[in-house]
């Protein structure tokens, strides 16, 4: 483990993404996680994969069977939005201390969580402990540069099928940021489509890992 970078041995087996023209599915944040879940389901012979969504927040993974989060009330980490459980079983807990048995789940998802936690390495260990397979999605360095928020602590990069994590307060990105501009832009459907095209073609905004 490097002094300023931490790695996680998540083997990347991402399915080939659909390319432009952009359809509604390309604007779906759960697209690649759903693809990975279907891949696992095709290999499973005894029913659908039992799935956990870690830090479900206001937008839980639609295919999850169990949800968990550290907060019930609105918090800055999810832009002060209310927790949504959609009537599914919910566990109040820390993502770094999951109250589940080893390999309790067939599949686990983590959407835009790693950049919020104090110790990403502990999070990765817990994800791998409680599930046989999983999907992790987080913002890229470039995403942080354009949209970055004060509640984020890390930038994440993928190199050689590993995650590399750098603290934002160690010069990981330049001191000037443009979030106030691009958050406003993202409210418009035209920019959302352009954002999706750039992410599909050049992987500018999203880091995707599965195992």
C-alpha positions as CSV (number, residue, x, y, z in Angstrom):
1,X,0.0,0.0,0.0
2,X,1.4,3.4,-1.0
3,X,1.7,6.2,1.5
4,X,-0.6,8.6,-0.3
5,X,-2.6,6.1,-2.4
6,X,-4.6,3.1,-1.4
7,X,-5.6,0.3,-3.7
8,X,-8.3,-2.3,-3.7
9,X,-8.1,-5.5,-5.6
10,X,-11.4,-5.2,-7.5
11,X,-11.1,-7.1,-10.8
12,X,-12.8,-5.1,-13.5
13,X,-15.1,-7.1,-15.8
14,X,-17.3,-4.3,-17.0
15,X,-19.6,-5.3,-19.9
16,X,-19.2,-3.4,-23.1
17,X,-21.4,-0.3,-22.7
18,X,-23.9,0.8,-25.3
19,X,-22.7,3.7,-27.4
20,X,-24.3,6.7,-28.9
21,X,-26.9,7.7,-29.9
22,X,-27.9,8.2,-26.3
23,X,-31.2,6.7,-25.2
24,X,-33.0,7.1,-21.9
25,X,-31.0,4.2,-20.5
26,X,-27.7,6.1,-20.9
27,X,-29.0,8.7,-18.5
28,X,-29.7,6.0,-15.9
29,X,-27.2,6.0,-13.0
30,X,-27.9,2.3,-12.4
31,X,-27.3,1.2,-15.9
32,X,-24.0,-0.6,-15.4
33,X,-24.8,-2.0,-12.0
34,X,-28.0,-3.5,-13.5
35,X,-25.9,-5.0,-16.3
36,X,-23.5,-6.6,-13.8
37,X,-26.5,-7.9,-11.7
38,X,-28.0,-9.6,-14.8
39,X,-24.6,-11.1,-15.6
40,X,-24.5,-12.6,-12.1
41,X,-28.1,-13.8,-12.4
42,X,-27.3,-15.6,-15.6
43,X,-24.7,-17.7,-13.7
44,X,-26.8,-18.3,-10.7
45,X,-28.9,-21.5,-10.8
46,X,-30.9,-21.2,-7.6
47,X,-33.0,-18.0,-8.0
48,X,-32.3,-14.3,-8.4
49,X,-29.2,-12.8,-6.7
50,X,-29.8,-11.6,-3.2
51,X,-28.7,-7.9,-3.4
52,X,-27.7,-5.2,-0.8
53,X,-27.5,-1.5,-1.6
54,X,-25.0,0.2,0.7
55,X,-25.8,3.9,1.5
56,X,-29.0,3.8,-0.5
57,X,-29.9,7.4,0.3
58,X,-32.5,9.1,-1.8
59,X,-31.9,6.9,-4.9
60,X,-31.7,3.2,-3.9
61,X,-30.6,0.6,-6.4
62,X,-33.9,-0.6,-7.9
63,X,-33.0,-4.3,-7.9
64,X,-31.8,-4.3,-4.2
65,X,-33.5,-6.7,-1.7
66,X,-32.0,-5.0,1.4
67,X,-31.0,-1.3,1.9
68,X,-28.7,0.3,4.4
69,X,-27.6,3.8,5.3
70,X,-26.0,5.7,8.1
71,X,-28.7,8.4,8.2
72,X,-32.4,8.5,8.2
73,X,-32.8,12.3,8.2
74,X,-31.7,14.5,5.3
75,X,-28.0,15.2,5.4
76,X,-25.5,17.3,3.2
77,X,-23.9,14.1,1.9
78,X,-27.1,13.4,-0.1
79,X,-27.9,17.1,-0.8
80,X,-30.4,17.2,2.1
81,X,-32.7,14.8,0.3
82,X,-34.9,12.4,2.3
83,X,-34.1,8.7,2.7
84,X,-36.0,6.5,0.3
85,X,-36.6,2.8,1.1
86,X,-39.4,2.0,-1.3
87,X,-40.8,-0.3,1.4
88,X,-37.8,-2.7,1.3
89,X,-36.0,-4.0,4.5
90,X,-33.8,-1.2,5.8
91,X,-30.8,-1.4,8.2
92,X,-29.4,1.7,9.9
93,X,-25.6,1.2,10.1
94,X,-22.2,2.4,9.0
95,X,-21.0,1.2,5.7
96,X,-17.6,0.5,7.3
97,X,-19.2,-1.8,9.9
98,X,-21.9,-3.8,8.1
99,X,-23.9,-6.0,10.5
100,X,-24.1,-8.9,8.0
101,X,-22.5,-12.3,7.9
102,X,-19.6,-13.1,5.5
103,X,-20.9,-13.6,2.0
104,X,-24.5,-13.0,3.1
105,X,-25.3,-11.5,-0.3
106,X,-24.8,-12.6,-3.9
107,X,-24.4,-9.0,-5.1
108,X,-23.8,-5.6,-3.4
109,X,-23.8,-2.1,-4.9
110,X,-22.2,1.1,-3.8
111,X,-23.1,4.3,-5.7
112,X,-21.2,7.5,-5.1
113,X,-20.1,6.5,-1.6
114,X,-16.4,6.0,-1.5
115,X,-15.7,9.7,-2.0
116,X,-17.6,10.5,1.3
117,X,-16.1,8.0,3.7
118,X,-13.1,8.7,6.1
119,X,-11.4,5.3,5.3
120,X,-12.2,3.9,1.8
121,X,-10.0,0.9,2.5
122,X,-12.3,-0.3,5.3
123,X,-15.3,0.2,3.1
124,X,-13.8,-2.0,0.4
125,X,-13.0,-4.7,2.9
126,X,-16.6,-4.8,4.1
127,X,-18.0,-4.8,0.6
128,X,-15.8,-7.8,-0.3
129,X,-16.6,-9.5,3.1
130,X,-20.4,-9.5,2.9
131,X,-20.9,-10.3,-0.8
132,X,-19.7,-12.7,-3.5
133,X,-20.0,-10.1,-6.3
134,X,-20.5,-6.4,-6.5
135,X,-20.5,-3.1,-8.4
136,X,-18.9,0.2,-7.2
137,X,-19.5,3.5,-9.0
138,X,-17.9,6.9,-8.1
139,X,-16.9,10.2,-9.7
140,X,-13.6,10.6,-11.7
141,X,-11.0,13.2,-11.0
142,X,-12.4,15.2,-13.9
143,X,-15.9,15.0,-12.4
144,X,-14.6,16.3,-9.1
145,X,-12.9,19.1,-10.9
146,X,-16.1,20.2,-12.6
147,X,-18.8,19.3,-10.1
148,X,-16.8,18.8,-6.9
149,X,-18.5,19.2,-3.5
150,X,-17.3,20.0,-0.1
151,X,-18.6,16.8,1.3
152,X,-16.2,14.8,-0.8
153,X,-12.8,13.7,0.7
154,X,-11.2,11.7,-2.1
155,X,-10.5,11.4,-5.8
156,X,-10.6,7.9,-7.3
157,X,-8.8,6.6,-10.3
158,X,-8.6,3.2,-12.0
159,X,-5.3,1.8,-13.2
160,X,-4.5,-1.8,-14.0
161,X,-7.8,-3.0,-12.6
162,X,-7.3,-1.3,-9.2
163,X,-8.7,1.7,-7.4
164,X,-6.3,4.4,-6.4
165,X,-7.6,6.9,-3.8
166,X,-6.1,10.3,-3.1
167,X,-7.2,12.8,-0.5
168,X,-8.6,16.0,-2.0
169,X,-6.7,18.1,0.5
170,X,-3.4,16.9,-0.7
171,X,-3.4,18.7,-4.1
172,X,-5.3,16.0,-5.9
173,X,-7.1,18.7,-7.9
174,X,-6.4,22.4,-8.5
175,X,-7.7,24.8,-5.9
176,X,-10.1,26.4,-8.3
177,X,-13.3,24.5,-9.1
178,X,-16.4,25.1,-11.3
179,X,-19.1,23.3,-9.4
180,X,-21.5,26.3,-9.2
181,X,-21.5,26.5,-13.0
182,X,-21.9,22.8,-13.9
183,X,-24.4,22.0,-11.2
184,X,-26.7,24.6,-12.9
185,X,-25.9,23.2,-16.3
186,X,-26.9,19.7,-15.2
187,X,-30.4,20.9,-14.5
188,X,-30.9,21.1,-18.3
189,X,-31.6,18.0,-20.4
190,X,-29.3,19.1,-23.2
191,X,-26.3,19.1,-20.9
192,X,-27.4,15.9,-19.3
193,X,-27.4,14.2,-22.8
194,X,-24.0,15.7,-23.7
195,X,-22.6,14.6,-20.3
196,X,-23.9,11.1,-21.0
197,X,-22.3,11.0,-24.4
198,X,-18.9,12.2,-23.1
199,X,-19.0,9.7,-20.3
200,X,-20.0,6.8,-22.6
201,X,-17.3,7.7,-25.2
202,X,-14.4,8.9,-23.0
203,X,-15.3,7.7,-19.5
204,X,-14.8,11.3,-18.3
205,X,-17.1,11.4,-15.3
206,X,-17.6,7.9,-13.9
207,X,-15.3,5.3,-12.4
208,X,-16.9,1.8,-12.6
209,X,-15.6,-1.3,-10.8
210,X,-17.1,-4.7,-10.4
211,X,-16.0,-8.0,-8.9
